[in-house]
């Protein structure tokens, strides 16, 4: 019975967890660079409002972008890792928002979500382990939702 995924698969999933925030920051910066005269740009805050809008929209795009990145890096199975990683990432974001928007947790959430998803999606992992890990992330989501109001 294989429980541990190869370190190569975990490393590839970790690369995706790092790449997604980098791409997201680049996209949000591009939005600000393309629209510097937006009404969201102010004298004292710069274009922070536009950047935050780009971040809020872009983070959902980052979840969609995870599957092609996982597939290109040959993480197998890519679909379950992308779906589980996205669900785990949403749970992490929810907890981070409940902690008054912990930026480090929001940005680095993919470093946790995608490697754990790669491990959980590995063929041969016992069902009880999968249920336990998914249940833990579902509990995180519920706690974050209750704490965030």
Steps between C-alpha positions, in 0.01 A plus 500: 500500500661826383429789731787735419518676167845548353683811607513597131121529482487702822774730368312554174181582691703736719625677186138556398426633849783753455426583135134588551557796736786623280276493193221659701719787621629551145141514369390744772804719428416491128144617573639792701755581226235497227255721690707753700237772464220286642263644758631227733838675507539767766758760597597330828428133433620479142317231310454271799124481440555388142766254614261351756230469234749320274597273787140412591410417141832340417516256788203312357676495163806359674298201613394438139860542385617230743391208283698602189807565715468166675448326167801671340717402796374142461343473842281195471210489561467870411120544519452371855801698622367818338150452641613402849771765504247766400259388773779493758615844385150647544491359855839657575384834357188488714705448816743774393212743446366411846846587640459855373634424155830336586681585176776243550247220539303620199809521278668185627183289522591320177820377664279302734200420283655350187763271659238365743260451208771314304552270794128441561429435129772237471360160401532260789443749780243341732152643483498583871809721452330684214183548702700621800700759300199625304305516826775706663494753217119506503522568874745784433251649255215477751711648781616780270143568393371509857789714625478738204131567548 
